[in-house]
């Protein structure tokens, strides 16, 4: 089965490969994506979750707010090794 992913999703995969368990806002800031485009990062993560490329662990932020820390799944790591 062919998996199609966009440029932003590839950037997220590469970032998470070296920086596991990051929340969406940290990913957005690290990739230099403007705050107004935060929904693009969130949507990309959701689509990648549907394809089983990433998953998350529930966590609590420093401000005591529930967050999701994202990481690559085995399938995500495999795909990344193929596209690099």
C-alpha positions in Angstrom: 0.0 0.0 0.0 1.4 3.4 -1.0 1.5 6.1 1.6 1.3 9.7 0.4 2.5 12.5 2.6 3.1 16.1 2.1 6.2 18.3 2.6 5.1 19.5 6.0 4.6 15.9 7.1 8.1 15.0 5.9 9.5 17.9 7.9 7.6 16.7 11.0 8.9 13.1 10.5 12.5 14.3 10.3 12.1 16.5 13.3 10.5 13.8 15.5 13.2 11.4 14.5 15.8 13.5 16.4 13.4 15.1 18.9 10.9 12.5 20.1 8.0 13.3 22.4 7.4 16.9 21.4 4.1 18.7 21.6 2.6 20.3 18.5 3.5 23.8 19.5 7.1 22.9 20.1 7.2 21.2 16.6 5.6 24.3 15.0 8.2 26.6 16.6 11.2 24.4 15.9 10.2 24.2 12.2 9.9 28.0 12.1 6.2 27.9 11.1 4.3 31.1 12.0 1.8 30.9 14.9 -1.1 31.7 12.5 -0.2 28.4 10.7 -0.4 26.2 13.8 -3.5 24.5 12.6 -1.5 23.2 9.6 0.9 21.4 12.0 -2.0 20.0 14.1 -3.8 18.8 11.0 -0.6 17.2 9.6 -0.1 15.3 12.9 -3.7 14.1 12.9 -3.4 12.8 9.3 -0.1 11.1 10.2 -1.7 9.5 13.2 -4.5 8.1 10.9 -1.7 6.6 8.8 0.0 5.2 11.9 3.2 7.2 11.3 3.1 9.0 14.6 1.4 8.5 17.9 1.3 10.5 21.2 1.5 10.2 24.9 -0.7 12.3 27.1 1.3 14.6 29.3 1.0 17.8 31.4 2.7 21.0 30.4 4.7 23.2 32.7 1.6 25.3 33.0 -0.3 22.3 34.2 -2.3 21.9 31.0 -3.0 18.5 29.3 -0.9 18.2 26.1 0.0 15.4 23.6 3.7 14.6 23.1 4.2 13.1 19.7 6.7 10.5 18.6 7.3 8.3 15.5 5.9 4.8 15.3 7.8 1.9 13.8 5.9 2.6 10.5 6.9 6.2 10.7 10.6 5.3 11.2 10.5 2.8 8.3 8.9 5.4 6.0 11.5 8.0 7.0 14.4 5.6 6.2 12.9 5.0 2.8 12.5 8.7 1.9 15.9 9.8 3.1 
